[in-house]
Amino acid sequence: MARAVAPNPADSRREALRRRELRLKERERQARRIRPLVTPEGTALHLKIATASERAGAFLLDFTLQIMLIIASVWMIALAFSSMGFRGWAIAQSLAMVIIFLIRNFYFIFFEIGRKAATPGKRALGLRVAARNGGRLTANAVLARNFMRELEVFLPLSLLLMTVEDEVSALIRLLGVAWTAVFVLFPLFNRDKLRVGDLIAGTIVIHAPKVKLQKDITSVAPTPSNSGFQFSDAELDAYGIHELHVLEDVLRQSTDEIKERVAGRIREKIARDKQANEDDLAFLEAYYAALRARLEQRMLFGERKEDKFDTGPKA
């Protein structure tokens, strides 16, 4: 039987450092999407802007829903007036044109002017519309940004779908292609991924995912056996913010076996022996609370420890 090869500590450390570098790069990339906004009341907000791909995906979802609503509405109208003969079809056609006009022009306005400021497509991707000045999103801004969509999308599309009969028609269609390219690619060439409608209306699309609040671990009443744990600053300085988040996940949703292994690794890291009748869960809860308090205390003095490999203070 082949003997299991013990992992090389140097390789494990290099892999951990590589993962840390990737994690910091991703955090830096996400930080570039943050925009500070100050509300009229003086409250500072840090909002994450939506990417161009998220906005495109939300629009395609909404456009698909529009088409489905139009097809369903036309079918129901045709079914309702089919028994009235020619006169019924004339009424159905007129009513269908009105319904198509309303869905095409007021679908986005109806949803964005509401309290959530988001269409179903935006809500599915965790997006919403906000005012760039940090104030309240007004009806005028919603109307402006959505009526501009007629010039940005639907008018060029109608030009692209027109039949080419002569050189003039071909030239008009070519201009429609150029027009569409300018407006469609416009969000790719500005820092905040804004449409032309956003520039005119003073709006921005931000990333606002649904957040499910969980119970704060430190607010849970401690178990009777964890009140006697005391940790020195050196023991707490062994880990940073990343390990605190990992430990929080372990406490929230891992099995007892994983908690036992994590407790053993922490004791080994801080050179602390397990006492007789010491409960692993109580140890982890006590260490989590102490580590969190230590990191918060250091941040008050401008020292930010990202993880266990971070040895220098960061303001």
N, C-alpha and C positions, 0 to 999 in steps of 0.2 A: 504494500500500500504506500502510495506516495505521501511523503511528509509535507504538511502545510508549511509554506514559506511565510515567515513573519514579515509584516510590512516594514519597509525601510523608513525610519523617522525622517530622514532628509527628504525623501520623495514625498512623504505625507505633508511636510512643511511647505515644499515647493508647490504642491497642488493646492494647499490652503491659501498660499500667497497669490497663486494665479486666480483662484476664485474671488479673492478679496479685490484684486485689481479689476476684474470684470464687473464686480458689484459696484465698485466706486465709479467706473466709467459709465455704467448704466444710470447711477444716481446723478452723475454730472449731466448726462444726456436729458434726463427727466427734468433737471433743474433749469435747463435752457427753455423749457416750456412754461415756466412760472412767470407770471406778470403781476407786479405789485400795483394795486389799485387802492385809492383812498376815497372813501365815500364822502358825500357832503357833510355827514356828521363827524368826520375825522377818523373813522375806523379804517385801519389798514387791512386790506384783503390780499391774499396771495392766491391767484387763480391760475389753473393749468389750462392752456389753450388747447383746442382740438387740433389734431393733425389734419393734413389735406386728405389723407386716405379715410379717416373717420368721417369727415364731412361728406366726401364722395359716397361712402357707403350709406350714410344716413339719407342722402338725397335719393339714391337708387331705391332704398326701401320705401321712402315716401312716394316716389314716382310710381313704383309698382302698386302701392296701395291706391293711388289715384286711379290708375288704369282699372284695378279691380272694382273700385266704387263706381266708376263710369259704366263698366260692363254690366254690373249688377243692377244699377239704376235704369239703364236703357232696357234691359231684359224685363224688369218689373213693369215699366211703363208700357212696353210693347204687349206684354201679357194682359195688362189691365184694359187696353183699348183695342185689342185684336177683334173683339166681337162687334165693334161699331162700324166695320167696313172701311171704305175709303176715307170718310170723314174722321173716323177714329184714328187712322194712321196719320192724317195731317195734324191732328191735335197732339198725338204722341210724338211726332217729329219735332214740333215746336217746343213741347215740354222737355223733351230730351236735350235739345240745344241749350235751353235755360239751365238744366241740371249740369250739363257738361261745362258751361261757362262758370257756374258757381264753384264746382269742384276744382276746376283748373285754376281759378284766380283767388279763391278764398280758403283753400285747404290749409295752406301754410299759415295764413293770417289767423284763422280760427284757433289753431292750436298754440301758436306762439304768443298770441295776445292774452292767453290764459295765465293762470297762476304759475304753472310749471314752465312756461316760456319754452316749450319744446314740442315738436311734432312727434308722432309715434316712432318714426325712424330715428330721430335724435334720442328719444328716451331709451330705445332699444340699445343704443351704443353709449349711453351715459353722457349725453351732450345736452346743452341748453344755451339759449341766447341771453346775452347780458349786455348792458350799456358799458361802453369803454370808459366813461368818466366815473364809473362806480356808483352812479345813481340808479333810480328806478327806470326800468324798461318801459318806455311810453308807447302808446298806440301809434303815434306818428312815426316813431322809429321802425316799428314792426311793419307798418304799411309801406314805408319808403324802401326798406330792404327787400320786401317781397314783390312789390311792383317792378323793381329793377330786374327781377328774375325774368320778366317777360322779355326784356331787351337782351339779357345775358344768355338765356337758354331757349325759350320757346320761339321767339322770332327767328333766330338762326336755324333752329330745327325745321321750321316751316320752309325756309329758303332751301335747305338741303333736300327736302322731300319734294320740291317742285319738279315738274317734268322739264327736261332739257329739250327745247324745240329748235333753238337757233343759237347763234353766237352770243346774243344779248342774254339769253337765259343761262347759258353756260357761264358767262362772266358774273352774273348775279349769284349763281350758285357758288362760284369760286370765292366771291366776296363773303358769302355766308360761311364758308369753311374757315376763312381767315378770321372773321368776326368771332366765330365759335372758339377757335383756338386761343385767341387773345383772352377772352373772358374765362374760359375753362382753365387755362394755365395760369391765370393771374394770381391765385392763392399760393402758387409754388414760388413766386418771386417776391414775396414780402414776408417779413419776420413773423407776423401774427396770423398768417394764413387767412387773410381777409378777402372776401369777394368785393367786387365793386359796390354792390348793394350795402355791404357793411361799412365801407368808407363813407358813403353818402349818409347812411342812417346813424353812424356813430355807434355801431354795435360790434360785438365779438362773440364767437361761439367758444364756449369753455367746456372743459371736461368735468362733469359733475356726476360721478358714479354713485349708485345707491350704496349707502353705508348702513350696515347692520350693527348696531351698538351691542357690545358685549359687556358683561359685568366686569368691573375692574377687579383684578385679582387682589390688589392691596386692600380693597374694601371688604373682602371676605373675612369673617371672624377667624382668627388664627386657631389652629388646633391646639389642644392643651399642651402638647409636647414641644411646640416650637418656640415658646416664649423664652426659653433659656439660652437660645443660640446667640452668640456674640461673635462678630467678625471684625478683624483688624482692617485698617486701610490697605495694607499690603495684600491681604486676601481678596478684597473687593476690587483692587486695581488690576487683578489678573484678567478681567474681562471688560468688554466695552458694550456699546449700544447694540451691535449686531447680535452678540451672544445673549443680551437681555431679551431681545425679541424672540430668539430661538427658544430660550428658557420659558418665555411666556406661552409659546405654542405648545411646548412639552407639557406644561401644567394644565393647559386648557383641554387638549384633545389626545394625549398619548396614553398608552397602556401602562399598567403598573410595572411591567417588566422594563419598559423603556425608561420610566422615571427612576427605577433602581439603577440602571446602567448610567444614566446621566448624572445622578447623584454621586456615583462612584468616580466618574471622570472629573467632576468638580473637586471632590475631596483629594484626588490624586494631583490635580493641577495646583491647588492651594496648600498641598502637603498637610492635610488634616486627616486624622484617623477617625474612623467611625466608632462612636461610643456604644457601649452596651445599651440595648433596647432603644437605639436611636431610630426614629421613623424617617424613611427616605422622603416621603411627601412633605413632612413637616420641615425637614432640612431644606428642601428645594424652595418651599414657600418663604421660609425665613431668609434664605440667601437671595431670592428674587427681590424681596422687599428692601433688604439692606443694599443690594447692588443698585437698584433703582434710585434709592435715596442718595447713594454716593455719587452716581453719575449726574443727578440733578444738582447736587451741591457743587460739583466741579464745573458744571456749565454756568452756574451763577458767577464763577470767577473767570469765565472765558475759556475754560479748558473742555474740549470736546474729544472724547475717546471713542473712535469709530468701532474698533474691535480689539481683540487681544494682541494683534500685531502692531497696533498704533502706540508708539512709545513717546511721541512728542505732543505737547499741548497745542490745541487748535482753537482759535477764537471763533 
